[in-house]
Amino acid sequence: MRRWLLLLLPAALAGCQVTPTTLPVAEPAPAAECRWSAGPGDSLDRVVTALEAEGFLVRHTDASLGLVSAERARTTIYHDNGVERLPRIGGFVLGGSGGHVSSGVMIGLGTGFGVGVDEATRIERLSVMLDQGQLQVARDIRMIDWRGDLRESRSASDAGFCRDLRDAIEAVPAGEAP
């Protein structure tokens, strides 16, 4: 094969790469209740106070952008989406006595039990933006198993959570926020 044909191959393959036509979007889309008009006393201080009262740890605030980022984590049990683990079948045996070594295959049925095998950490991340008289909430949930592997990740800006957060923010007296 001629060398000049090999030089054309990367150029031909480079033309196969296509840029995406749309940007990624959250699935499912945030609920309409996750965006509401700010009240007369709503401020980032009230948002921070409400989030801390709900058990969130505030990670970052940016007053110039009107943004508060927070998260909370808790240990939970992860069940691999309802799929039971299969028992282990079989094994390998190596042993011997009196200077003789032998090996073989063992057929048996067993299962393992252990503390914390099904433990996982559920991390809930939240961003609240106060901009031009509007409050907007975005939340996602990640499930990380005991090995540190990401098992589940989803957008969780649902109506019930946003209503509860709105009630929590409005329950903070305007003069009490730090």
C-alpha positions as CSV (number, residue, x, y, z in Angstrom):
1,M,0.0,0.0,0.0
2,R,1.3,3.4,-0.8
3,R,2.2,5.7,2.0
4,W,0.2,8.6,0.7
5,L,-3.0,6.6,1.2
6,L,-2.1,6.1,4.9
7,L,-1.7,9.9,5.2
8,L,-5.2,10.4,3.8
9,L,-6.9,8.0,6.2
10,P,-6.7,10.3,9.3
11,A,-8.0,13.2,7.3
12,A,-11.0,11.1,6.0
13,L,-11.8,9.9,9.5
14,A,-11.6,13.4,11.0
15,G,-14.6,14.3,8.8
16,C,-16.7,11.7,10.5
17,Q,-16.8,13.6,13.8
18,V,-20.0,15.5,14.2
19,T,-20.8,18.1,16.9
20,P,-24.1,17.8,18.7
21,T,-27.1,19.7,17.4
22,T,-28.5,20.4,20.9
23,L,-27.1,21.0,24.4
24,P,-27.9,18.5,27.2
25,V,-31.0,19.2,29.2
26,A,-32.2,18.0,32.6
27,E,-34.4,14.9,32.4
28,P,-37.0,15.2,33.8
29,A,-37.4,18.9,33.4
30,P,-37.8,20.9,36.6
31,A,-41.3,21.3,37.8
32,A,-43.1,24.6,37.4
33,E,-43.3,24.9,41.2
34,C,-39.4,25.2,41.2
35,R,-39.7,28.8,39.9
36,W,-41.7,31.5,41.8
37,S,-41.8,35.2,42.3
38,A,-39.7,36.4,45.3
39,G,-41.6,37.9,48.2
40,P,-40.8,41.3,49.6
41,G,-38.4,40.0,52.3
42,D,-36.8,37.2,50.2
43,S,-33.0,37.3,50.2
44,L,-30.1,35.0,50.0
45,D,-29.8,35.2,53.8
46,R,-33.3,33.8,54.2
47,V,-32.5,31.0,51.7
48,V,-29.3,30.1,53.5
49,T,-31.1,30.0,56.9
50,A,-33.9,27.8,55.4
51,L,-31.5,25.4,53.8
52,E,-29.5,24.9,56.9
53,A,-32.7,24.3,58.9
54,E,-33.6,21.6,56.3
55,G,-30.2,19.9,57.0
56,F,-28.3,21.1,54.0
57,L,-24.7,22.1,54.2
58,V,-24.1,25.4,52.3
59,R,-21.1,24.9,50.0
60,H,-21.0,28.2,48.1
61,T,-22.8,31.5,47.9
62,D,-22.2,34.2,45.3
63,A,-24.2,37.4,46.1
64,S,-23.3,39.0,42.8
65,L,-25.0,36.2,40.9
66,G,-27.7,35.6,43.5
67,L,-26.7,31.9,43.8
68,V,-26.6,29.5,46.8
69,S,-25.3,26.0,46.4
70,A,-25.8,23.4,49.1
71,E,-25.8,19.6,49.6
72,R,-26.8,17.0,52.1
73,A,-25.7,13.4,52.3
74,R,-27.1,10.4,54.2
75,T,-26.3,6.8,54.3
76,T,-28.9,4.5,52.9
77,I,-29.4,0.9,51.6
78,Y,-29.0,0.3,47.9
79,H,-30.6,-2.8,46.4
80,D,-29.3,-2.8,42.8
81,N,-32.7,-1.7,41.6
82,G,-34.4,-4.8,43.0
83,V,-32.1,-7.4,41.3
84,E,-31.0,-10.0,43.8
85,R,-27.4,-11.1,43.8
86,L,-26.9,-14.6,42.5
87,P,-25.3,-17.1,44.9
88,R,-21.8,-18.3,44.2
89,I,-21.5,-21.7,42.7
90,G,-18.2,-23.8,42.6
91,G,-14.7,-23.1,43.7
92,F,-11.1,-24.4,43.4
93,V,-9.4,-26.5,46.1
94,L,-5.7,-26.9,46.6
95,G,-4.3,-29.1,49.4
96,G,-2.3,-32.1,50.3
97,S,-0.5,-34.0,53.0
98,G,2.6,-36.1,53.4
99,G,4.5,-34.4,50.6
100,H,1.8,-34.8,48.1
101,V,0.0,-31.9,46.6
102,S,-3.4,-32.2,44.9
103,S,-6.0,-30.0,43.4
104,G,-9.5,-30.3,42.3
105,V,-12.8,-28.5,41.6
106,M,-15.5,-28.2,44.3
107,I,-19.1,-27.8,43.5
108,G,-21.2,-26.2,46.1
109,L,-23.7,-23.5,46.7
110,G,-23.1,-20.5,49.0
111,T,-23.9,-16.9,49.5
112,G,-22.1,-14.1,51.3
113,F,-23.3,-12.0,54.2
114,G,-21.5,-8.9,55.3
115,V,-22.0,-5.7,57.2
116,G,-22.3,-2.7,54.9
117,V,-22.3,-4.5,51.6
118,D,-25.5,-2.8,50.5
119,E,-24.7,0.5,52.0
120,A,-24.8,3.5,49.8
121,T,-24.5,7.3,50.2
122,R,-27.3,9.4,48.8
123,I,-26.0,12.9,47.9
124,E,-28.6,15.6,47.2
125,R,-27.2,18.8,45.6
126,L,-29.2,21.9,45.3
127,S,-28.8,25.3,43.8
128,V,-31.1,28.3,44.5
129,M,-30.9,31.4,42.4
130,L,-32.5,34.7,43.3
131,D,-32.5,36.9,40.2
132,Q,-34.7,39.8,39.1
133,G,-37.4,39.0,41.6
134,Q,-37.5,35.3,40.8
135,L,-36.4,32.3,42.8
136,Q,-35.4,29.2,40.9
137,V,-34.4,25.8,42.4
138,A,-32.4,23.1,40.7
139,R,-31.8,19.8,42.5
140,D,-30.1,16.5,41.6
141,I,-29.6,13.2,43.5
142,R,-26.7,10.8,43.2
143,M,-26.4,7.4,44.8
144,I,-22.9,6.2,45.4
145,D,-22.4,2.6,46.5
146,W,-20.0,1.4,49.2
147,R,-17.2,0.9,46.6
148,G,-17.5,4.5,45.5
149,D,-19.2,3.7,42.2
150,L,-21.9,6.0,40.9
151,R,-25.1,3.9,40.8
152,E,-27.8,6.4,40.1
153,S,-27.9,10.0,39.0
154,R,-31.0,12.0,38.3
155,S,-32.6,15.4,38.2
156,A,-34.9,15.7,41.2
157,S,-36.5,19.2,40.9
158,D,-39.9,17.9,41.7
159,A,-43.0,19.8,42.7
160,G,-43.3,18.5,46.2
161,F,-39.7,19.3,47.2
162,C,-39.9,22.8,45.7
163,R,-43.2,23.5,47.6
164,D,-41.7,22.4,50.9
165,L,-38.6,24.5,50.3
166,R,-40.7,27.5,49.4
167,D,-42.6,27.1,52.6
168,A,-39.4,26.8,54.6
169,I,-38.0,29.9,53.1
170,E,-41.2,31.9,53.7
171,A,-41.2,30.6,57.3
172,V,-37.9,32.3,58.1
173,P,-38.6,35.8,59.6
174,A,-37.0,38.5,57.5
175,G,-35.2,40.0,60.6
176,E,-33.9,36.6,61.8
177,A,-31.7,35.7,58.8
178,P,-28.0,36.4,59.5
